[in-house]
Amino acid sequence: MRRISIFGSTGSIGCNTVDLVQRSPEEYSVVALTGGRNVAKLAEQAKALGAEIAVTAFEECGDALKDALAGTGIETAAGEAAVVAAAERPVDWVMSAIVGAAGLPPGLKALEHGGTLALANKESLVTAGPLLLETAEAHGARVLPVDSEHSAVFQGLVGEDIDAVERVIITASGGAFRDWPIERLKEATVAQASSHPNWAMGQRITIDSASLFNKALELIETHQFFGVDPERIEALIHPESLIHAMVGFRDGALMAHVGPPDMRHAIGYALHWPERRDLPVARLDFAEIGSMTFQAPDEARYPALALAREVMRQGGLTGAAFNAAKEAALDGFIGGRIGFLDMAGVVADVIEKMSGEGLGKAAITLDSVRHTDQMARRWADEFIEERQR
């Protein structure tokens, strides 16, 4: 029986992971579940899976979680430190699905057990890719990608020589505003940006999809995880979201991963790797689909993509600054402080401001990542305030 933990269990990735685990309960012993403010869902999952401990990242939610699990024998804890402490419990497999930079510390701690880290937290690679992968190597652990695009690339490389890769193409749906006239984007509301045409995801990642900041993170993630040169990584708008990624080789061949827009495929692949198991996902009927469409992304509409290339060019801690500024700008948009188009401007201002501080050459440690994160958020808040004046 495999011991597993799920970090971020109440989000969309976490809930889909719970769904798959519940289908084969005899195979898994669930150690830790962590979540945010949705204490009712976290308690429900903990009872259903018989978890050893349930942790909310918010200290003020600790009493509610404790009350919800009273009499079950399930331990509870609260706060960011408690999330990291939960990662200290040895397991064979961990789902890292915490949203944002907060996913890095528990992910690093989990790798120390030498098991498998199923990584849905793309920010870990964006902010500290070399640190994460070096930690895995030092402890004999394995990192498996769970983003649908990177799982697709990973699967396309099975049995292949990475040196034969000529290009990697990751696809994007184009998000909620892919058909909007560009001049209308300045009027986009939070509610409009929070509705995805293809995927059922949380609000923050859905808005990131509308701005293609999500894809910008994935460009950087591709570079960090697979070691592919930035100029060989492409983004492609594919509204149907059926092809998740393509790997091109030097002989001109393209390996495409095709499947329905259902995250249980990528999660299940990481959960059962190196085996393939039956999964409860739709089977595609190509005759019914009929056709698929593609278009190059317009970087005037999606400036986040150009910012991602600048991050890859500079390297070092630039990814940590980029991610923190992006999260702060997203908070500003959701809070009504700035408009949809202002988010990219805020991030660009932060990168420009901090680039003179040696970010590209700085050593990547957990402390340096945290410091850069804090500084970038402060600068982002200042630039947001400037736009409000």
KEKOLSE-447813 format. One line per 10 residues: their letters; for each residue z, x, y negated of C-alpha. Coordinates in steps of 0.5 Angstrom, whole numbers, plus 500, padded with zeros to 3 digits. Each point is the difference from the previous one (the first is absolute). Layout:
a> Z:X:Y  ... $
//
This chain:
mrrisifgst> 500:500:500  498:503:493  505:500:495  497:498:493  501:499:493  497:496:495  500:502:492  498:494:496  500:495:505  500:494:495 $
gsigcntvdl> 493:502:497  494:498:503  499:506:504  507:500:502  499:493:502  494:501:504  503:506:504  506:495:501  495:495:503  497:505:505 $
vqrspeeysv> 507:503:502  502:493:502  494:499:504  503:505:505  507:500:499  502:504:507  496:506:497  504:501:494  507:501:498  501:499:492 $
valtggrnva> 505:505:497  499:499:492  496:495:496  500:500:492  498:496:495  501:498:492  502:494:497  498:495:506  506:500:503  499:494:504 $
klaeqakalg> 494:502:503  503:507:502  506:497:503  495:495:504  496:506:503  507:504:501  502:494:505  493:499:503  500:507:502  507:502:501 $
aeiavtafee> 500:506:495  506:504:500  500:500:492  497:497:495  499:503:493  498:497:493  498:505:495  504:497:494  508:500:500  500:494:497 $
cgdalkdala> 497:496:506  505:504:505  505:494:500  495:495:501  497:504:506  507:501:503  501:492:500  494:498:503  501:505:506  508:498:500 $
gtgietaage> 502:500:508  493:503:502  503:507:502  494:502:495  502:506:495  498:499:493  500:505:494  497:500:493  497:505:495  495:505:500 $
aavvaaaerp> 504:505:503  502:495:506  492:500:501  500:507:501  506:500:505  497:495:504  494:505:501  505:505:503  500:496:506  496:503:505 $
vdwvmsaivg> 494:496:503  493:501:503  496:496:495  501:498:493  496:495:495  500:503:493  498:494:496  505:500:494  495:499:494  500:506:495 $
aaglppglka> 503:507:499  507:497:503  497:501:507  499:507:500  508:502:501  501:496:506  493:502:503  502:507:499  506:499:503  497:496:506 $
lehggtlala> 495:506:502  506:505:501  501:496:507  493:502:502  498:494:502  494:496:497  500:497:493  495:495:499  498:500:493  498:494:495 $
nkeslvtagp> 504:503:494  494:504:497  504:502:494  503:505:505  494:504:501  498:499:493  506:503:497  502:505:505  495:500:505  501:508:502 $
llletaeahg> 507:499:500  499:494:505  496:503:505  503:507:500  507:496:501  496:497:506  498:506:503  506:504:499  504:494:505  494:499:504 $
arvlpvdseh> 499:493:498  494:496:499  497:496:494  495:495:502  497:496:494  501:492:499  495:499:494  494:496:503  496:505:497  503:506:502 $
savfqglvge> 502:498:507  492:498:500  499:508:498  505:502:506  496:496:505  493:502:498  503:508:501  502:499:507  497:505:504  496:503:494 $
didavervii> 501:507:496  502:499:493  496:506:498  494:495:502  502:495:495  495:500:494  503:494:496  505:494:501  499:493:497  506:496:499 $
tasggafrdw> 498:492:498  503:496:495  499:492:499  500:501:493  506:495:499  501:494:496  496:502:494  494:503:504  495:494:497  503:500:493 $
pierlkeatv> 496:502:494  503:507:498  502:497:493  504:495:503  505:504:504  504:501:493  502:493:501  502:500:507  507:498:502  505:502:505 $
aqasshpnwa> 499:493:504  492:502:500  501:507:502  505:498:506  495:496:504  496:504:505  494:497:502  500:503:507  507:503:502  507:497:500 $
mgqritidsa> 505:505:497  505:501:495  500:499:492  500:507:499  495:503:504  495:494:499  500:501:493  499:508:501  494:497:504  497:496:494 $
slfnkaleli> 501:507:496  497:504:506  507:504:499  501:499:507  493:503:502  502:506:495  506:501:504  496:500:506  495:505:498  506:505:499 $
ethqffgvdp> 503:498:506  493:502:504  500:506:497  507:502:502  500:497:507  494:503:502  499:506:496  493:497:498  497:503:493  501:495:495 $
eriealihpe> 492:501:498  499:497:507  504:494:500  497:494:497  502:493:498  495:494:502  501:492:498  499:496:506  502:493:498  501:497:508 $
slihamvgfr> 505:506:501  497:500:508  498:508:499  507:503:499  497:507:499  494:505:503  500:507:502  494:504:498  498:506:504  496:506:499 $
dgalmahvgp> 494:497:505  500:494:495  503:495:505  505:495:497  506:498:504  502:493:497  507:496:502  499:493:500  505:494:501  503:494:497 $
pdmrhaigya> 504:501:494  507:500:504  505:505:499  502:499:507  494:504:503  502:507:496  508:498:501  499:499:508  495:506:500  506:504:497 $
lhwperrdlp> 505:497:505  497:501:506  496:506:499  497:504:504  499:493:504  496:494:498  503:494:501  498:493:499  502:497:493  500:493:497 $
varldfaeig> 494:501:495  494:496:500  493:503:503  494:501:496  494:496:501  495:504:496  494:494:501  505:495:496  502:506:495  492:501:499 $
smtfqapdea> 501:505:495  504:505:496  500:503:493  501:506:496  500:503:493  502:506:497  507:499:496  499:500:492  505:505:497  500:497:494 $
rypalalare> 502:494:503  505:504:505  502:506:496  506:501:505  495:503:504  498:506:495  507:501:499  501:501:508  495:505:500  504:504:494 $
vmrqggltga> 506:499:504  496:504:506  497:505:495  507:502:497  504:499:507  508:502:500  504:495:497  495:496:496  500:495:506  507:499:499 $
afnaakeaal> 499:499:492  494:495:502  504:496:504  506:499:496  496:498:494  496:495:504  506:497:502  503:500:493  493:497:498  500:495:505 $
dgfiggrigf> 507:498:498  498:499:493  494:496:502  504:495:504  505:500:495  495:498:494  501:506:496  493:503:501  493:497:502  496:501:507 $
ldmagvvadv> 496:505:497  506:504:496  502:502:507  495:506:501  501:502:493  507:501:501  499:504:506  495:504:497  505:501:494  505:503:504 $
iekmsgeglg> 496:504:505  497:503:493  507:501:497  503:503:506  494:505:503  502:505:495  507:501:503  497:503:506  500:494:505  494:503:504 $
kaaitldsvr> 503:507:502  508:497:501  503:500:507  501:494:503  507:498:502  503:494:501  504:502:493  494:502:496  497:493:502  506:496:498 $
htdqmarrwa> 500:504:494  492:499:498  501:493:502  506:499:495  496:503:495  493:497:501  504:493:500  503:502:493  494:502:497  496:493:503 $
defieerqr> 506:496:496  498:504:494  493:499:500  501:492:502  504:499:494  495:503:495  495:495:503  505:495:498  501:502:493 $
//
